[in-house]
Amino acid sequence: MLTTRREFFRSCGGAGCALAADGLVGGSLLVPRPALAKSAPRAYPARFWKSLPQRAVECELCPRHCQVEDRERGFCGVRENRDGSYYSLVWGQPCAVHVDPIEKKPLFHFLPGSRAFSLATAGCNLECKCCQNWDISQAKPEDVDFQLMPPEEVVRLARDYDACVTFTYSEPIVFLEYCIDTARVARQAGLRSTMVTGGSGEVAPMKEVLALLDAVKVDLKGFTDDYYRRMCKGKLEPVLKTLEVIRKSGTWLELVHLCIPGQNDSEAEIRAMCRWVKEHLGADVPVHFTRFHPEFQMKNVAPTPNATLARCRDIGMAEGLHFVYTGNVPGLAGEDTLCPRCGKTVVARRGFELLAMHIKNRACEFCGAEIPGVWS
């Protein structure tokens, strides 16, 4: 038996909804029982794959290029080979839905003070040891509670909440067909769509979804292959390629670097990353250095010291980046947007709260300098 939409969102808006970064903190906000609790997922024809001999398939959605035998699944756990045809097991079946402030993604240069109708399915193509949403990102579709929610319903609900549509929490790349179909309906309805991703996707699928997205936030988890291999079971190079593809597409881009003590916060790594961002993406791409909280397989690691976040921000600014932020520590210097010309605060924030905004026609109200972003 399904819950009603009203019951579903009443439960999502209740206790336990205080979220940090773009995570589901204090217990996942999953669809409440009895909303298809751990039911068999519905299969939907996947895209971005090719046939191999003996009814095997090769997935072309992400750099893993999983070669999947009949009745098996790829690394992400949500795409399955059935008799030589590939299927998504999560299309239209979100297991986490919430209405967030856009600042929580975080997207600081995209419609400040607005709302994001945020949704996710099970599955991910990385396995990050620090994942704060591990209970859905590392889950199989049949292991989570979900609600049937086709694109038209997502857009209707987003409009009801006066929000953009945001694909987030787990890894939208593994449910890309759902993202593409939903973003297309949203655009036809005059709503905007955004994505929060680890960026480990192939170029062709990413270009297709980017044509329908208005903003993307990418988690640049580290800046060495060693980090991605040890901590994420992934690779750095595909993520860098994705960042360049996003930037060239014209879709608004922001980056987040979760600073994990002793793992990806050395001065050399941060400086190299900031230099690469400026050279390959440009000085106007916002970079957020955010605080790590012990989660998943890293509960024995202390949270990031405030001094580390401040140091990383200082490095980014010294390397010529115009918009460098700190995150997950309300009140710490680095939450506000400063005009790169006059230095005055053009967007004031505390946590996810918008306090003041001094941008008019994409320009600083004090000196007239352009402030890149999507402001209206």
Steps between C-alpha positions, in 0.01 A plus 500: 500500500632844408504800727327809367714790374377710792610234753829455321601866516362549849740231622789648297441840653498379858768408752845409386509733202800710605746428221867587461683562173281307257447201723225329690625550855343345807339213312409487134181668391377197315147451382308387809346156526279363359606676180627200302723399789793301360292385205627355176608793281338569165722451196523779242698480174842653553696706252874542446603137451593259222457130441781248540514131397309239698233744622748712695489880490748781553380807689615829347358730767816546708875433469470155656348361180369201692469187289193333643399139447136394470309537831784700655534867594767764456713647779229752591253222579205671329545396136432139403547280195188299416537268203749729328310823558600755764253648747491770766348378825450849645327706229213690663568338839662755736587379848581846641301816437525832681455872449831675580637851481713527189790605722510148643616345172706727526426730207584856605479672161171345392175670608599577862220446749307265270392141558615172351259208463768237563476133413720193473483133422715221637844438349834661421793435267752587772549358849624787714612402848371830638157494332237657721218355290643149494170342605354582159807547279637157590159329506330285240159617376320217678665591832341845533148636526397698195208683348388476139549852366512551122646821358163674468431443869843630601442819304151546640628468856797728435264764369276457807802572719619788278831318452739394230553127443828368642653155449722438800586300818624178332641519142273630224725357231375149582138612453576726206205387286268616780691830527480565126130419476414706809714799404338503156151511651615768745634718219177465306317614814730798551681355803875482543700187577829449682727207581738410782749239380840343550561565133617152403308474175568449133501802269207416270243427776616805696460727197145377452390575855692830511286629214206480742666615825535854632771436762730221617695463821785251477675340796869512414590253770878521474766601254709185469434164339619339822221667698230398255628143488536454878204699620242477221584200281514745213732711285575871489541552125136428399381754757733768364376426149139535619578835660636632170195367314265674743689828479501496120127421493412832661308332783578676828767309696613501863751269672517354848808351664427312822814547709587175681782538754818330381346372179441781249577824686875550450614841382659350190182320394271795567731739317529267199122460489437876514754563226337237280154652558619846403684378191240255367169635633567865575531720808124560522400139577408492871694253716366387838728347764270314737537336837518123525282325759584141602279262299477154346848339507675806645334544836840489669620817323449835673298777334692754293648778715372847418860609449536251213198642320632853546842393368349336193293809430805721535690281251216519248483876523880533480492289182263750341160335540230767539240310702631266769274384780504296820212271590336286769608750770237776533657829598849420375651759267442394142121471480444835328548590135744789466532721195841422346545866405395705804507223764157583641247232595250452220331190646495451878422156644507304821479126453222444247332833577514793259548821700547767233562532127653793315507377140297671231507404134786256573710783641625623836270777625801680649744520210326348199739208451346190345430216746476176298210271582128441449334767710148516361 
